[in-house]
Amino acid sequence: MAADAVVSALPAGEQPPKVEPKETREPVQETFVVDREKTCPMLLRVFCSLGNHHRLEEFSRNSTPSNELQIYTWMDCSLRELMSLIREVNPDTRQKGTLFSFATVFPDPRRGGYRMKDLGQTCSGRKGSDDNITLQSKRFQIGDFIDVAISVRPSRGRPY
């Protein structure tokens, strides 16, 4: 009976609009692009460590880990771009297969202290699904830190 009520509400001869199933609809995704010629870059404070991410206790209002790398970049910076900038200043990470795990560290106003949120991973010398993730797409805010855990693949030296 309810279906009849809907059909009778339409003018004579007019078909109801077709609705695509939820699965086939593509999400509307806005691309965030910065005009790097006209926009001033921001200071990105990056902390790299071999193996694991830094402990949250190492971040406080008055202190941060000692191995800070300062990068000037824009909000549309991708993880692949960050990886290449880190590789420029750290020769040990230039080896193919080196894994970079990115996380953002930001203040937690509810509990005090800091929280860490995973951003993604990139691998030197290989294309990956996280390569084109931007800071803006992960809701990075100016003033947050980037923490990078670097896993260098053991070199397979040739015995001569």
Backbone torsions as a table, in degrees:
resi	resn	phi	psi	omega
1	MET	NA	-38.8	179.8
2	ALA	-64.6	-36.7	178.8
3	ALA	-65.3	-36.9	178.1
4	ASP	-64.2	-37.3	-179.1
5	ALA	-65.6	-37.4	179.7
6	VAL	-69.1	-44.2	-178.7
7	VAL	-65.6	-40.4	-178.2
8	SER	-69.9	-19.1	179.6
9	ALA	-76.7	-16.6	179.4
10	LEU	-82.0	147.8	174.8
11	PRO	-61.4	153.5	-177.2
12	ALA	-57.1	131.8	176.1
13	GLY	83.8	-5.2	-178.8
14	GLU	-93.6	134.4	-179.2
15	GLN	-88.8	146.4	175.8
16	PRO	-66.7	149.5	-179.6
17	PRO	-65.8	143.3	178.1
18	LYS	-81.2	135.6	178.9
19	VAL	-114.0	125.6	178.4
20	GLU	-71.5	145.3	173.8
21	PRO	-61.0	152.2	-175.4
22	LYS	-57.5	-35.8	-175.1
23	GLU	-67.3	-30.3	-175.1
24	THR	-88.7	-13.2	178.0
25	ARG	-72.6	134.7	177.4
26	GLU	-90.3	135.3	179.1
27	PRO	-66.6	141.9	177.0
28	VAL	-79.1	119.1	-177.3
29	GLN	-121.7	118.2	178.5
30	GLU	-82.0	134.5	175.6
31	THR	-95.0	131.0	-177.6
32	PHE	-98.8	114.4	-179.2
33	VAL	-122.8	133.6	179.4
34	VAL	-105.6	134.6	173.3
35	ASP	-79.2	99.3	-173.4
36	ARG	-69.8	-14.2	176.0
37	GLU	-78.9	-30.3	-174.5
38	LYS	-108.1	-14.6	-176.2
39	THR	-104.5	132.2	178.4
40	CYS	-71.9	135.6	179.0
41	PRO	-73.2	160.9	177.7
42	MET	-103.9	159.5	175.2
43	LEU	-85.6	122.9	178.3
44	LEU	-109.4	119.3	-180.0
45	ARG	-94.0	114.6	-174.4
46	VAL	-113.7	135.5	178.8
47	PHE	-122.4	115.5	-177.8
48	CYS	-105.1	143.4	174.0
49	SER	-145.9	148.2	178.2
50	LEU	-81.0	131.9	176.4
51	GLY	93.3	-77.5	-173.6
52	ASN	-120.6	165.3	173.1
53	HIS	-69.8	158.5	174.7
54	HIS	-65.2	153.7	174.3
55	ARG	-74.0	146.7	179.9
56	LEU	-63.1	-26.0	179.1
57	GLU	-65.1	-20.9	179.9
58	GLU	-75.0	-14.3	178.4
59	PHE	-103.4	126.1	174.6
60	SER	-146.6	176.9	-177.4
61	ARG	-60.0	-34.3	-174.7
62	ASN	-107.4	-7.1	-178.9
63	SER	-145.7	153.0	177.1
64	THR	-137.6	167.5	176.3
65	PRO	-57.7	153.2	-172.1
66	SER	-75.3	-19.5	-173.6
67	ASN	-93.8	59.1	-177.4
68	GLU	-82.6	136.2	174.4
69	LEU	-117.2	124.2	-179.2
70	GLN	-102.3	124.2	-176.9
71	ILE	-125.2	132.7	173.5
72	TYR	-96.8	121.3	-177.3
73	THR	-153.1	-173.9	-177.6
74	TRP	-117.9	168.0	-177.6
75	MET	-67.9	-18.3	178.3
76	ASP	-91.3	13.8	177.8
77	CYS	-65.8	133.0	179.8
78	SER	-93.2	163.7	177.2
79	LEU	-63.4	-34.8	177.6
80	ARG	-63.1	-41.4	178.7
81	GLU	-65.5	-42.6	176.8
82	LEU	-61.5	-42.2	179.1
83	MET	-59.5	-42.8	-178.3
84	SER	-67.6	-34.6	177.4
85	LEU	-67.9	-37.3	177.7
86	ILE	-68.1	-39.3	179.8
87	ARG	-64.3	-31.7	179.4
88	GLU	-61.8	-37.4	-175.4
89	VAL	-99.0	-10.4	-178.2
90	ASN	-124.9	93.4	-174.4
91	PRO	-60.2	-28.0	-179.0
92	ASP	-65.2	-19.7	-175.8
93	THR	-96.1	5.2	-175.8
94	ARG	-81.3	-8.8	-177.7
95	GLN	-68.5	139.5	177.2
96	LYS	-60.0	141.5	178.7
97	GLY	90.0	-1.4	177.4
98	THR	-70.3	130.2	-176.7
99	LEU	-100.5	131.2	178.5
100	PHE	-115.0	118.3	178.3
101	SER	-108.3	116.4	-174.2
102	PHE	-100.3	140.0	174.9
103	ALA	-142.8	151.2	174.3
104	THR	-102.2	139.7	178.6
105	VAL	-115.9	124.7	-174.7
106	PHE	-140.7	155.6	-178.7
107	PRO	-68.0	142.7	177.5
108	ASP	-107.5	101.7	-175.8
109	PRO	-68.8	-24.4	-178.3
110	ARG	-73.8	-47.5	-176.3
111	ARG	-101.6	-11.7	-172.5
112	GLY	80.9	164.2	-179.0
113	GLY	78.2	-153.5	-176.0
114	TYR	-127.5	159.8	174.2
115	ARG	-125.4	158.0	179.4
116	MET	-124.4	136.9	178.8
117	LYS	-130.6	130.4	-179.6
118	ASP	-66.5	136.7	176.6
119	LEU	-105.0	-35.8	-178.6
120	GLY	149.2	-179.0	-178.0
121	GLN	-130.9	146.2	171.7
122	THR	-129.6	157.6	-179.8
123	CYS	-128.4	129.4	-179.2
124	SER	-65.1	127.2	177.6
125	GLY	86.7	0.1	179.5
126	ARG	-135.7	146.1	174.9
127	LYS	-85.5	142.7	-179.8
128	GLY	-139.3	169.6	-177.0
129	SER	-70.4	-22.8	-178.0
130	ASP	-93.9	-1.1	-175.1
131	ASP	-56.9	-38.9	-173.7
132	ASN	-96.8	10.5	175.2
133	ILE	-67.5	131.3	179.8
134	THR	-103.8	162.8	176.8
135	LEU	-61.5	-42.3	-179.2
136	GLN	-62.0	-40.2	-177.2
137	SER	-66.3	-22.0	178.4
138	LYS	-101.8	15.6	176.4
139	ARG	60.8	34.9	174.9
140	PHE	-64.4	139.8	177.7
141	GLN	-117.3	144.0	178.2
142	ILE	-58.6	129.5	-176.8
143	GLY	108.7	-19.7	175.0
144	ASP	-72.4	161.2	176.7
145	PHE	-104.0	158.1	170.9
146	ILE	-112.6	128.4	176.9
147	ASP	-113.1	130.3	-175.7
148	VAL	-123.0	121.2	173.2
149	ALA	-96.6	122.7	-176.2
150	ILE	-110.1	125.6	177.2
151	SER	-114.4	107.3	-179.2
152	VAL	-87.0	127.0	178.8
153	ARG	-69.3	134.9	178.9
154	PRO	-59.2	134.6	-179.0
155	SER	-74.0	141.8	177.1
156	ARG	-102.8	77.2	-178.5
157	GLY	-65.7	147.7	179.1
158	ARG	-87.3	125.3	178.2
159	PRO	-74.8	121.7	177.6
160	TYR	-113.6	NA	NA
